Amino acid sequence: MAHKTSITTFKIDYTLILSFLMLVAVGIVTIYSAGGREENQHVKQIYWAATGLVIFILMLFVNYNRMGEYGFFIYIGGLLLLVMVLFIGKRVRGAKSWITVLGGFGFQPSEFVKIAVIIALARFLDRVGEDIKNLKNVIITLAIAFVPMGLILLQPDFGTALVYLPICLIMLFFAGIKYTHFISLLIIFGIAVVLPLLTTFSKLAQSETFSFLQVLDDTKTVFFIALMFGFLSGAMYLLYRITNKTLLYKASTIFLIFFAGLILAAPLGRFLKPYQKERLVVFLKPSIDPFGSGYNIIQSKIAVGAGGLLGKGLLGGTQSQLGFLPERSTDFIFSIFAEEWGFIGSLILIAVYSVFIFRGIMIIYEARDRFSCLLAAGIMGMLLFHIIINIGMTIGIMPITGIPLPFLSYGGSFLFTCIVATSLLTSIEMRRYAR
């Protein structure tokens, strides 16, 4: 009897790997120029990058499908780490988000849990299959993402918690969620996030045009309005059951969407500290508080604009060298790069990011199975959100959320997370040719 032979063919995506290596190298140089040399931040980043590359190579030998099989346990492990942070975590920049182990080495569990959540969601959505069109499975998917989000908000770290939302939504989209459910979720989350920020903006702007919004700053008032929408939704649904008129069902659904959005907005508005809300809305009009919440964005825009066409050259940026821009090696690393290398340099950097993004999107659409497609979608959702929000906030078109720039920003935990994510993308593409 003839035995079947197993043929395994691997193909490395050199374009993806080369683009991410270029970004890491640019990050190290920019951290050095940003003033990190005084604290040897660039040296630490080199060590982390070297360690990350070892992890990158080792992970290529691990089949991502096997990780999916243990997705539930990886997810539970991540949640336990987040719970530990609340009890034994170290407070850094106002958030209790770090765990320090032997030797003084610290790491940020909320960064690594992103990968755990992506794996768990990909596994669940793969098992559910076409049943994701059932609202019950959509709610379970949201719950998987919301549990770690809630634990991270307790730290509190709003910026990191916010990343889990686009990850979940993008994975739901690629899983085949109903468009009506998807649009409803976008509206609900839009209301939940925007309403607390609008009330804060109305206070800061002191404009009579938006003064009516200040009444919505009271949590009890928002809850009361939400209950009114909930009552109207229930009433419309009962009338629909009696008359069987589609218009009543649609009205019930609309009222339910507003009910859900306001129910989420009320605790979020109460949970966020005033300074956090001010940082989120001040990008609309930095001059409202130029020496407070608006200071960072004003200095960032000055740095980007000062770069001109060709920039001031390495170590030539005044904003970084004179220390005008805070958090310059983390949140505002792009501002430092733009000042030193100008419009042309920034364009080249964005082009490298675009190559990386393009390869990631192609990996999603060329994936050999549903699980790998969803896994790649979650990873790209995470990285894209970071890139868009970070670059956007440095040029004043996005709120300041403290979200770092992938591969460039200083920090071991985030760099490791990005490298592990890239390794998983490479593994998905590499194993696409295995037979």
C-alpha distance (Angstrom), angle and dihedral (degrees) to the residues before:
residue distance angle dihedral
M1 . . .
A2 3.78 . .
H3 3.79 115.7 .
K4 3.80 119.9 -136.1
T5 3.77 113.0 -117.2
S6 3.78 121.2 -141.9
I7 3.78 113.2 -136.1
T8 3.77 117.4 -161.0
T9 3.78 120.2 -168.5
F10 3.77 122.9 -179.5
K11 3.78 127.9 -165.8
I12 3.79 121.4 -170.1
D13 3.81 119.0 -143.5
Y14 3.80 97.6 -133.8
T15 3.81 92.9 175.3
L16 3.80 91.7 59.6
I17 3.81 92.8 45.2
L18 3.81 94.8 45.7
S19 3.81 93.0 49.4
F20 3.81 93.2 50.6
L21 3.83 91.9 46.5
M22 3.80 89.8 51.9
L23 3.80 90.4 51.2
V24 3.81 92.4 49.9
A25 3.82 90.8 49.8
V26 3.82 91.6 49.0
G27 3.80 88.9 49.2
I28 3.81 93.2 54.7
V29 3.81 92.2 49.6
T30 3.82 92.4 46.7
I31 3.83 92.3 48.2
Y32 3.82 88.1 52.2
S33 3.79 90.5 51.0
A34 3.81 93.8 43.5
G35 3.78 90.1 68.3
G36 3.78 96.3 -91.7
R37 3.83 89.0 124.6
E38 3.81 88.7 77.3
E39 3.81 89.7 63.7
N40 3.82 94.0 29.1
Q41 3.79 89.1 -114.6
H42 3.79 91.0 149.0
V43 3.82 90.2 54.3
K44 3.80 91.1 51.6
Q45 3.80 89.4 47.6
I46 3.82 89.5 53.2
Y47 3.81 90.6 52.2
W48 3.79 91.2 47.8
A49 3.80 91.7 47.0
A50 3.81 91.4 50.4
T51 3.81 91.4 48.3
G52 3.79 89.4 46.0
L53 3.80 91.6 53.8
V54 3.81 89.9 53.6
I55 3.81 89.0 50.9
F56 3.81 89.0 46.5
I57 3.82 91.9 55.9
L58 3.81 94.9 42.6
M59 3.81 92.1 51.0
L60 3.80 90.8 55.6
F61 3.81 87.4 69.2
V62 3.82 91.0 56.2
N63 3.78 115.1 83.8
Y64 3.81 107.8 -127.2
N65 3.82 89.3 -144.0
R66 3.79 88.7 64.5
M67 3.80 89.0 53.2
G68 3.79 87.7 52.7
E69 3.80 91.0 54.9
Y70 3.81 88.8 57.8
G71 3.80 92.9 39.5
F72 3.81 93.8 116.9
F73 3.81 92.9 53.4
I74 3.81 91.9 45.2
Y75 3.80 88.7 51.7
I76 3.83 93.6 49.2
G77 3.81 89.6 47.9
G78 3.78 89.4 53.7
L79 3.81 92.3 50.4
L80 3.81 90.8 50.5
L81 3.81 89.4 53.9
L82 3.81 90.5 51.7
V83 3.81 90.7 50.1
M84 3.82 90.0 49.5
V85 3.81 90.2 53.4
L86 3.81 90.7 59.7
F87 3.82 90.6 57.0
I88 3.81 106.4 32.4
G89 3.80 102.4 14.6
K90 3.78 125.1 128.6
R91 3.79 117.8 -122.1
V92 3.81 114.0 -124.8
R93 3.83 123.2 173.7
G94 3.79 91.5 -11.0
A95 3.83 96.4 -51.1
K96 3.79 125.5 101.1
S97 3.78 92.6 -142.9
W98 3.81 107.4 123.8
I99 3.80 132.8 87.0
T100 3.81 117.9 -157.5
V101 3.81 117.9 -153.9
L102 3.81 133.6 -175.9
G103 3.76 114.8 -42.8
G104 3.80 93.0 27.2
F105 3.81 93.2 -80.3
G106 3.78 110.6 152.6
F107 3.78 131.2 -166.1
Q108 3.81 136.8 180.0
P109 3.84 110.2 -124.8
S110 3.82 93.5 -166.3
E111 3.82 89.0 68.9
F112 3.81 95.0 52.7
V113 3.81 92.2 42.8
K114 3.82 88.1 64.9
I115 3.82 88.3 70.5
A116 3.82 91.4 44.4
V117 3.83 91.1 52.7
I118 3.82 92.1 47.3
I119 3.82 91.3 52.0
A120 3.84 92.4 46.2
L121 3.82 92.9 47.6
A122 3.81 92.3 46.8
R123 3.81 90.3 51.1
F124 3.82 93.8 47.7
L125 3.81 94.9 44.8
D126 3.80 90.4 46.8
R127 3.80 91.0 54.0
V128 3.81 93.3 44.8
G129 3.80 92.8 51.5
E130 3.80 114.7 166.9
D131 3.81 90.4 -2.7
I132 3.81 87.6 81.4
K133 3.81 84.2 90.7
N134 3.80 85.1 71.7
L135 3.82 109.4 93.6
K136 3.80 91.3 -137.9
N137 3.81 91.8 64.5
V138 3.81 90.8 46.8
I139 3.81 89.2 55.8
I140 3.82 91.4 49.0
T141 3.82 89.6 50.8
L142 3.80 90.7 51.6
A143 3.81 90.5 48.1
I144 3.83 91.0 54.6
A145 3.82 88.9 56.3
F146 3.81 97.7 36.9
V147 3.82 97.1 56.5
P148 3.84 94.4 64.1
M149 3.82 89.4 37.6
G150 3.80 89.9 57.3
L151 3.81 92.8 48.2
I152 3.81 90.8 50.2
L153 3.82 91.6 48.4
L154 3.81 87.7 56.2
Q155 3.83 90.3 60.4
P156 3.14 81.2 49.5
D157 3.82 107.7 -119.0
F158 3.79 108.8 140.9
G159 3.82 96.0 172.3
T160 3.82 95.2 56.2
A161 3.82 92.6 41.4
L162 3.80 90.1 52.7
V163 3.83 91.5 60.4
Y164 3.81 91.2 67.3
L165 3.80 91.0 64.2
P166 3.85 98.5 64.1
I167 3.80 89.7 40.8
C168 3.81 90.0 57.7
L169 3.81 95.4 42.2
I170 3.81 94.9 48.3
M171 3.80 92.0 48.0
L172 3.81 90.1 49.2
F173 3.81 89.2 51.2
F174 3.80 93.1 52.9
A175 3.81 90.4 43.0
G176 3.81 89.2 62.9
I177 3.80 103.8 -104.4
K178 3.81 115.5 177.9
Y179 3.79 111.0 -91.3
T180 3.80 90.5 -129.5
H181 3.82 90.3 55.2
F182 3.81 91.3 45.3
I183 3.81 94.5 50.4
S184 3.81 90.3 45.1
L185 3.81 90.4 54.5
L186 3.80 91.3 49.4
I187 3.82 90.4 52.8
I188 3.83 92.9 46.0
F189 3.80 94.0 50.1
G190 3.79 90.2 42.0
I191 3.81 91.1 56.9
A192 3.82 91.9 43.8
V193 3.81 94.3 52.9
V194 3.81 102.1 32.6
L195 3.83 100.3 46.1
P196 3.86 96.7 64.1
L197 3.80 89.3 45.4
L198 3.81 93.7 50.3
T199 3.80 91.6 53.6
T200 3.81 89.8 50.3
F201 3.82 91.7 48.7
S202 3.81 91.1 50.5
K203 3.81 89.4 54.7
L204 3.79 94.9 47.5
A205 3.80 94.8 43.4
Q206 3.83 92.2 46.4
S207 3.79 87.8 -152.5
E208 3.79 122.0 158.1
T209 3.80 88.6 -145.0
F210 3.82 91.3 68.9
S211 3.81 97.9 28.7
F212 3.82 91.8 107.0
L213 3.82 88.2 65.6
Q214 3.79 92.3 65.6
V215 3.79 90.5 76.3
L216 3.82 86.9 65.6
D217 3.81 90.4 61.1
D218 3.80 88.6 82.4
T219 3.83 111.6 89.4
K220 3.81 93.6 -149.6
T221 3.80 91.4 53.4
V222 3.82 91.7 51.1
F223 3.81 90.7 48.6
F224 3.81 90.5 49.8
I225 3.82 92.3 51.2
A226 3.81 89.4 46.4
L227 3.81 90.8 53.4
M228 3.81 89.6 50.9
F229 3.81 89.8 55.2
G230 3.81 89.3 46.0
F231 3.81 90.9 52.4
L232 3.82 91.4 48.3
S233 3.80 90.4 49.0
G234 3.79 92.0 52.1
A235 3.81 92.1 46.1
M236 3.79 92.7 49.9
Y237 3.81 90.6 48.7
L238 3.81 92.1 51.9
L239 3.80 90.5 50.2
Y240 3.80 88.9 48.9
R241 3.81 90.5 54.0
I242 3.80 89.4 51.6
T243 3.80 100.2 42.4
N244 3.83 99.8 23.9
K245 3.82 90.2 -140.5
T246 3.81 113.5 156.6
L247 3.82 92.5 -147.3
L248 3.81 90.7 64.1
Y249 3.79 91.2 50.7
K250 3.81 90.6 52.5
A251 3.80 90.9 48.5
S252 3.81 89.6 50.6
T253 3.80 90.1 52.0
I254 3.82 93.2 49.8
F255 3.81 92.2 50.1
L256 3.81 89.4 47.4
I257 3.83 91.1 53.5
F258 3.81 91.2 53.1
F259 3.80 90.0 45.5
A260 3.81 91.9 54.0
G261 3.82 93.4 44.3
L262 3.82 93.5 50.9
I263 3.82 92.9 44.0
L264 3.82 88.2 56.9
A265 3.83 93.5 41.2
A266 3.81 94.7 55.4
P267 3.84 99.0 62.1
L268 3.81 92.0 35.4
G269 3.81 91.3 55.4
R270 3.81 90.4 48.7
F271 3.80 93.5 43.8
L272 3.82 97.9 51.6
K273 3.79 114.0 82.9
P274 3.84 116.2 -123.5
Y275 3.82 92.1 -112.5
Q276 3.83 90.4 52.1
K277 3.79 92.3 52.7
E278 3.80 90.5 45.7
R279 3.81 91.0 53.2
L280 3.80 89.8 50.8
V281 3.81 96.7 51.6
V282 3.80 102.5 32.6
F283 3.81 91.4 84.9
L284 3.82 87.2 74.7
K285 3.81 90.0 63.4
P286 3.84 114.5 0.7
S287 3.82 91.2 -179.3
I288 3.83 88.8 71.5
D289 3.81 89.0 79.7
P290 3.84 107.5 7.5
F291 3.82 95.8 167.8
G292 3.79 96.6 38.5
S293 3.79 128.4 32.2
G294 3.81 92.6 -4.7
Y295 3.80 95.4 51.7
N296 3.82 97.1 87.5
I297 3.79 96.0 49.5
I298 3.82 92.6 45.2
Q299 3.82 92.1 51.8
S300 3.80 90.9 44.4
K301 3.80 92.7 53.5
I302 3.81 89.8 47.2
A303 3.80 89.7 53.3
V304 3.81 93.9 48.7
G305 3.79 92.4 46.1
A306 3.81 93.5 45.7
G307 3.80 90.1 61.2
G308 3.79 91.6 71.4
L309 3.78 117.3 -179.5
L310 3.81 101.9 -36.4
G311 3.81 103.2 15.5
K312 3.79 133.1 -130.0
G313 3.79 96.1 -80.3
L314 3.79 132.7 -116.9
L315 3.82 111.8 -31.5
G316 3.81 88.6 2.8
G317 3.81 100.0 105.1
T318 3.80 114.5 111.5
Q319 3.82 94.9 -158.9
S320 3.81 92.0 58.2
Q321 3.78 100.6 33.6
L322 3.81 94.3 47.4
G323 3.81 93.6 41.2
F324 3.81 98.6 -121.4
L325 3.80 93.3 135.1
P326 3.84 116.1 65.4
E327 3.82 122.8 -147.6
R328 3.80 86.9 20.8
S329 3.81 96.6 156.2
T330 3.82 94.3 48.3
D331 3.81 122.1 23.6
F332 3.83 96.9 16.7
I333 3.79 100.9 36.9
F334 3.82 90.8 121.6
S335 3.82 90.4 57.1
I336 3.80 89.9 56.4
F337 3.80 91.9 47.7
A338 3.82 92.2 47.8
E339 3.81 92.5 50.7
E340 3.80 92.9 50.8
W341 3.81 99.8 40.2
G342 3.78 101.8 27.0
F343 3.78 130.3 -151.6
I344 3.81 94.2 -39.4
G345 3.80 93.1 50.8
S346 3.81 91.8 46.5
L347 3.79 89.8 49.7
I348 3.81 90.7 52.7
L349 3.82 91.0 47.8
I350 3.82 91.6 50.5
A351 3.82 88.3 47.5
V352 3.83 89.9 56.4
Y353 3.80 89.5 49.1
S354 3.81 88.6 48.6
V355 3.82 91.1 54.1
F356 3.81 89.8 50.9
I357 3.82 91.5 47.3
F358 3.80 92.4 46.9
R359 3.80 92.1 52.9
G360 3.81 90.4 46.9
I361 3.81 92.3 52.0
M362 3.80 91.0 47.6
I363 3.80 89.5 52.1
I364 3.82 88.5 55.0
Y365 3.79 93.5 53.1
E366 3.81 95.4 39.9
A367 3.82 95.8 46.4
R368 3.79 113.6 132.6
D369 3.81 97.0 -134.6
R370 3.79 142.0 18.3
F371 3.81 95.8 -102.5
S372 3.81 94.5 53.5
C373 3.83 90.5 45.6
L374 3.81 91.6 53.6
L375 3.81 92.2 43.5
A376 3.80 91.4 52.7
A377 3.82 90.9 45.0
G378 3.81 91.7 54.3
I379 3.80 92.0 48.5
M380 3.79 93.5 48.7
G381 3.81 90.6 45.3
M382 3.80 89.5 55.6
L383 3.82 95.7 46.2
L384 3.82 94.9 42.0
F385 3.80 91.9 51.3
H386 3.81 90.6 51.3
I387 3.81 93.0 48.2
I388 3.81 96.4 46.1
I389 3.81 96.4 43.6
N390 3.82 95.9 43.0
I391 3.81 97.2 47.7
G392 3.81 89.8 39.5
M393 3.81 93.6 53.8
T394 3.81 93.0 48.9
I395 3.81 91.2 57.3
G396 3.80 94.5 41.2
I397 3.80 103.1 -107.8
M398 3.82 97.4 103.2
P399 3.82 132.1 48.8
I400 3.80 119.2 -97.5
T401 3.80 105.0 -104.9
G402 3.81 103.2 155.9
I403 3.80 92.1 -113.2
P404 3.85 111.6 153.6
L405 3.81 127.1 -134.4
P406 3.84 114.2 -105.8
F407 3.83 115.2 -105.3
L408 3.83 93.1 -6.4
S409 3.80 106.6 63.7
Y410 3.79 119.7 86.6
G411 3.80 115.6 -106.2
G412 3.79 136.4 95.6
S413 3.81 100.2 -138.7
F414 3.79 94.5 51.7
L415 3.82 92.9 42.6
F416 3.82 91.0 51.3
T417 3.81 90.3 48.9
C418 3.82 91.6 52.1
I419 3.81 92.2 46.5
V420 3.82 92.9 48.1
A421 3.82 88.6 49.0
T422 3.82 90.3 51.3
S423 3.80 90.8 48.0
L424 3.81 90.0 54.0
L425 3.81 90.4 50.0
T426 3.81 90.0 49.9
S427 3.80 90.8 47.8
I428 3.82 91.7 51.3
E429 3.80 91.6 51.3
M430 3.81 92.8 41.8
R431 3.82 94.6 52.5
R432 3.81 93.4 44.8
Y433 3.81 87.5 88.4
A434 3.81 96.0 46.7
R435 3.81 115.3 114.6
